[in-house]
Amino acid sequence: MLIYFKLLGTAVFWGGTFIAGRIVSREMDPYSAAFIRFFIASLFLLSVIRIRTGYLPMLKKNQIIPVILLGMTGIFSYNVLFFKGLHTIQAGRAALIIALNPAFISLIASIIFKERLTLLKGAGILTSFLGAAVVITYGNLGNITDIPLSQGDLLIFGCVISWVSYSLIGKIVMTGLSPLISVGYSSAVGALALLVPAALNGVFTQVISISLEEWGSLFYLGFFGTVLGFFWYYEGINRIGPMKASVFINFVPVSAIILAYLILDEPVTGSLISGAALVLSGVLLTNFSDQIRRLFRRA
């Protein structure tokens, strides 16, 4: 049961990254912010690995490429595509596209890893997706189809592909590496890859003028949004599989709006309440479908 609370905590941490990211983006370009985030995260993760094991474990030859792929998919390409996409489309539309992650992960996981996709689990995925859509669009689902697919939409769809790849590659990598080492090394790979565009955008010049508030937000992004968030998400994939763990991603927009209300005084609407109820129902259906089915059989 603890793993479910950790996955929920991950969604809250990731929801908070929207608030921290909003503060950072006032003065910093996205590449520099992403690089500093993962530089901070890598320092923490590699330090923890060093303390726990007494050294930094060497990767086996067959682990090097998968770890590089983790860094290039979940860290580098996801962030590059995400920020480029947001230059041309609204954040709500982008978030709704990204909310397709659980559906794609579940579908591909059922094919590759032979995870069973029952009718109840499928209903749970669709219900949680609907809840995320209600929250993101503030109940105006019909407005989504008014805007045709653009280059920005395709870039955000690229984010979905990146995250699906990250999640499924992670399932394979963790057969030989712990979640901590997987996240730590992939974070370092991603940070190194982000260094190039960040340097081109003057990250070293910007560091001098970063305010205390921005440093606090960057620390939150690096430690809570990455170190704890990614580690708990990977632990969830390892314990209950990518299909069940990925459903909790739909809590991210819910927690983001709640935190925006608490920190930025944004209003809580009826769509938030109904959307949160749908997301929770979807998570329960997906993760406890077997128990629910047994209850109906007994009845």
C-alpha positions in Angstrom: 0.0 0.0 0.0 2.9 2.4 0.7 3.9 2.3 -3.0 0.5 3.9 -3.9 1.1 6.8 -1.5 4.6 7.3 -3.0 3.1 7.4 -6.5 0.5 9.9 -5.3 3.3 11.9 -3.7 5.1 11.8 -7.0 2.1 13.3 -8.8 2.0 16.1 -6.2 5.7 16.8 -6.6 5.3 16.9 -10.3 2.3 19.1 -10.0 4.4 21.5 -8.0 6.9 21.7 -10.7 4.4 23.8 -12.7 4.4 26.4 -9.9 8.2 26.3 -9.5 8.7 26.4 -13.3 6.4 29.4 -13.6 8.6 31.3 -11.1 11.8 30.3 -12.8 10.5 31.0 -16.4 10.1 34.7 -15.6 13.8 35.3 -16.0 15.4 32.1 -17.4 15.2 30.4 -20.7 13.8 26.8 -20.6 17.0 25.1 -21.6 19.0 26.8 -18.8 16.3 26.0 -16.2 16.2 22.4 -17.3 19.9 22.0 -17.2 20.3 23.5 -13.7 17.4 21.4 -12.5 19.0 18.1 -13.6 22.5 19.3 -12.6 21.1 19.7 -9.0 19.3 16.4 -9.3 22.4 14.6 -10.5 24.5 15.9 -7.7 22.0 14.6 -5.1 21.4 11.3 -6.8 25.1 10.5 -7.4 25.9 11.5 -3.9 23.2 9.2 -2.4 24.5 6.4 -4.6 28.0 7.0 -3.4 26.9 7.0 0.2 24.8 3.9 -0.1 27.2 1.8 -2.0 30.6 3.3 -1.1 31.3 3.9 -4.8 29.7 4.7 -8.1 28.9 1.4 -9.7 30.3 0.7 -13.2 27.7 -0.1 -15.8 27.9 -3.4 -17.7 28.4 -3.1 -21.4 24.8 -4.2 -22.0 23.5 -1.4 -19.6 25.3 1.6 -21.1 23.1 2.1 -24.1 19.8 1.6 -22.2 20.9 4.2 -19.6 21.9 6.6 -22.3 18.5 6.1 -23.9 16.8 6.8 -20.6 18.6 10.2 -20.3 17.9 11.1 -23.9 14.2 10.2 -23.8 12.9 11.1 -20.3 15.3 14.0 -19.6 16.7 15.6 -22.8 14.1 15.0 -25.6 11.1 15.3 -23.3 12.2 18.8 -22.1 13.3 20.1 -25.5 10.1 19.0 -27.2 8.0 20.2 -24.2 9.4 23.7 -24.2 9.4 24.1 -27.9 5.8 22.9 -28.1 4.7 25.4 -25.5 6.0 28.2 -27.7 3.2 27.6 -30.1 0.3 26.0 -28.2 -1.5 26.7 -24.9 -0.3 24.9 -21.8 -3.8 23.4 -21.2 -3.9 21.8 -24.6 -0.3 20.5 -24.2 -1.1 19.1 -20.8 -4.1 17.3 -22.2 -2.0 15.7 -24.9 0.6 14.7 -22.3 -2.2 13.1 -20.3 -2.4 10.5 -23.0 0.8 8.9 -21.5 -1.0 6.3 -19.3 -3.1 5.1 -22.2 -0.1 4.7 -24.5 2.0 3.1 -21.7 -0.7 0.6 -20.8 -1.3 -0.3 -24.4 2.4 -0.9 -25.3 3.1 -2.6 -21.9 0.3 -5.0 -22.6 2.0 -5.9 -26.0 5.6 -5.9 -24.9 5.4 -7.1 -21.3 2.2 -9.1 -21.7 0.6 -7.2 -18.9 -3.1 -8.1 -18.7 -5.4 -5.3 -19.9 -8.8 -6.2 -18.5 -12.1 -4.5 -19.2 -12.0 -2.8 -15.7 -8.5 -1.7 -16.1 -9.3 -0.2 -19.5 -12.3 1.5 -18.1 -10.1 2.9 -15.3 -7.6 4.3 -17.8 -10.3 6.0 -19.8 -12.0 7.3 -16.7 -8.8 8.8 -15.3 -8.0 10.3 -18.7 -11.5 11.9 -18.8 -10.9 13.3 -15.4 -7.6 14.8 -16.4 -9.2 16.3 -19.5 -12.0 17.9 -17.4 -9.5 19.4 -15.0 -7.2 20.7 -17.7 -10.0 22.2 -19.8 -12.0 23.5 -16.8 -14.9 21.5 -18.1 -14.9 22.8 -21.6 -14.1 19.6 -23.4 -15.7 20.7 -26.6 -13.1 23.5 -27.0 -10.3 21.1 -27.5 -11.4 20.1 -31.0 -11.8 23.7 -32.2 -8.1 24.1 -32.8 -6.5 21.9 -35.6 -3.3 20.0 -35.1 -0.3 22.2 -35.4 3.5 21.8 -35.3 3.3 22.5 -31.5 0.8 19.7 -31.1 3.1 17.3 -32.9 6.0 18.4 -30.7 4.0 17.7 -27.6 3.0 14.3 -29.0 6.7 13.8 -29.2 6.8 14.3 -25.4 4.3 11.5 -25.1 6.6 9.2 -27.1 9.6 10.3 -25.1 7.9 9.5 -21.7 6.4 6.2 -22.9 9.9 5.2 -24.1 11.4 6.4 -20.8 8.9 4.4 -18.7 9.2 1.2 -20.8 13.0 1.3 -21.1 13.1 1.8 -17.4 11.2 -1.4 -16.8 13.9 -3.2 -18.8 16.8 -1.4 -17.2 15.6 -2.2 -13.7 16.0 -5.9 -14.2 19.7 -5.3 -13.6 19.9 -1.9 -11.9 18.2 -0.4 -8.9 15.7 2.5 -9.4 18.2 4.9 -7.7 21.1 4.1 -10.0 18.8 4.1 -13.1 17.4 7.6 -12.2 20.8 8.9 -11.1 22.8 7.9 -14.2 20.0 8.8 -16.7 19.7 12.2 -15.0 23.4 12.8 -15.4 23.2 11.8 -19.1 20.3 14.2 -19.6 22.1 17.0 -17.8 25.1 16.6 -20.0 23.0 16.6 -23.1 21.1 19.7 -21.9 24.3 21.5 -21.2 24.9 22.3 -24.9 21.6 24.2 -25.6 21.8 25.8 -22.2 25.3 27.1 -22.8 24.2 28.4 -26.2 21.4 30.3 -24.3 23.9 31.8 -21.8 23.2 29.7 -18.7 26.5 30.7 -17.1 25.7 34.4 -17.5 22.2 33.9 -16.1 23.5 32.0 -13.0 25.0 35.3 -11.6 21.6 37.1 -11.6 19.4 34.3 -10.3 17.3 35.5 -7.3 16.8 33.6 -4.0 13.3 32.8 -5.0 14.4 31.3 -8.3 17.1 29.3 -6.6 14.5 27.9 -4.2 12.3 27.0 -7.2 15.2 25.4 -9.0 16.1 23.3 -5.9 12.4 22.2 -5.7 12.6 21.2 -9.4 15.8 19.4 -8.9 15.2 17.6 -5.6 11.5 17.1 -5.1 10.5 17.2 -8.8 13.3 14.9 -9.9 15.2 13.1 -7.1 12.2 12.0 -5.1 9.7 12.1 -7.9 11.6 10.1 -10.4 12.8 7.6 -7.8 9.4 6.9 -6.5 7.9 6.7 -10.0 10.6 4.1 -11.0 10.0 2.2 -7.7 6.3 2.1 -8.7 7.1 0.8 -12.1 9.3 -1.9 -10.5 6.7 -2.9 -7.9 3.3 -2.8 -9.7 4.3 -2.4 -13.4 4.2 0.5 -15.9 0.5 0.2 -16.6 -0.7 0.8 -13.0 2.1 3.2 -12.1 1.5 5.4 -15.1 -2.1 6.1 -14.2 -1.0 8.2 -11.3 0.4 10.7 -13.8 -3.2 11.9 -14.3 -3.0 13.3 -10.7 -0.4 15.8 -11.9 -2.8 18.4 -13.4 -5.1 18.0 -10.4 -2.3 18.6 -7.9 -1.0 21.5 -10.0 -4.3 23.3 -9.9 -4.7 22.7 -6.1 -1.2 24.0 -5.5 -1.9 27.0 -7.8 -4.9 27.8 -5.6 -2.9 27.5 -2.4 0.2 29.4 -3.6 -1.0 31.6 -6.5 -4.6 32.2 -5.3 -6.1 30.7 -8.4 -9.8 29.6 -8.0 -11.0 26.1 -7.4 -13.8 25.4 -9.8 -16.5 22.7 -10.1 -14.6 21.2 -12.9 -11.6 20.6 -10.6 -13.8 18.8 -8.1 -15.5 16.6 -10.7 -12.3 16.0 -12.6 -10.4 15.0 -9.4 -13.3 12.5 -8.6 -13.0 11.0 -12.1 -9.2 10.7 -11.8 -9.4 9.0 -8.4 -12.1 6.6 -9.7 -9.9 5.7 -12.6 -6.9 5.0 -10.4 -9.0 2.8 -8.1 -10.4 0.9 -11.1 -7.0 0.3 -12.7 -5.1 -0.6 -9.5 -7.8 -2.6 -7.7 -9.7 -4.2 -10.6 -8.9 -7.7 -9.4 -10.3 -7.0 -5.9 -13.3 -5.3 -7.4 -14.0 -8.3 -9.7 -13.7 -10.7 -6.7 -16.2 -8.6 -4.7 -18.7 -8.8 -7.5 -18.2 -12.6 -7.8 -18.8 -13.0 -4.1 -22.0 -10.9 -4.3 
